[in-house]
Amino acid sequence: MWAIRICTAVLLLSFTGLAQQSDWDASWDKIRYNGGSLQTSVDPTDWGNRLLINSERITFSLKDGQGLVIPAHDVTALTYGQEAHRRMGTLGVIVAPVGLLKLLHKSRLHFIGMEFTSHGQKGEILLQGDKDNYEAILNTLVKITNVPVSVSEKDREFVPASAKTVIVNEPEQEVSKARK
């Protein structure tokens, strides 16, 4: 009888451990919001917004209290670098000008774009990760959404090797190829 109790206890503990493993959270507090579906007065140069990702959803909260909750299965595209900025600009989103941001920062800007369709509504956000967190953010987003990161050949070296990617030709390259 005691053997059955021990086996039952071991099984319950192992199931509890599996449940805890699937309920992981990854969060970052050093994130900039550079444009997208949220209209805000938060300065695009302000850090301190919050990104929380778990196996089911992506939660983004701005310093002013606004936020988005995006089910992971609703993400339709991930982009990085200049491709993220270019794509968000073509979607009619209010995006901070790259030139202005480059004047304010002397280091590389790690833009991360996310497009999603939730409840029939299309949305997008353009975030900027810090040099110490952007790779972890990209890896986590790819892992939970199963969507590859679209990136230009020029920026590919900055995307983690473990992340699935799709190389996108830059518009200038496509124009010059068409002329030849």
C-alpha positions, 0 to 999 in steps of 0.5 A: 500500500505504501508503494502505491502512495509513493508512486502517486506522490512521485507522479503528482510531483512530476506533473506539478513540475511539468506544469510549472515549466510550461508557465514560464515568464520572461520579462524585460524593463529596458524597452523603448516604444518607437511606434505602432498601434498605441498612441502615446506621449511616452518619448521614444527615447525613454527606457522603462517600458515593460515587455512580458512574454510567456508561452501563451501571450506577449504583454507590452506595457508603456510607462503611461499605463497603456498596453497591449496583450497579444496572444502568441498565435496571433503574431503574423510577422517578426522583423529586426533592424532596418527591416523592422523600421522600414516595414512599420513605416510602410504600414502607416504607423507613427514611427520615430524618424531613424535619423533623429534616433541616430543623432541621439544614439551613437550605438546600434539601434536594435529595432524589433517589429511585431505584426499581429492580427487579433480579433480581426484587427491588424496591429503592429508595434516597433520596439527597441531592445537594449544591446543586452536584451534584444537577442533574448527578446528575439529568441523568445518571440521566435520560440513562442510564435514559431514565426521567423524574423525577417531581416536584411542581409546587412543586419543578419549578423545581429540576429541570434544564430539560433533564431529562424530568419528570412533574409529580405532584399533591401528596396535599394538593392531591388531597384538597382537589380532591376536596372541591370 
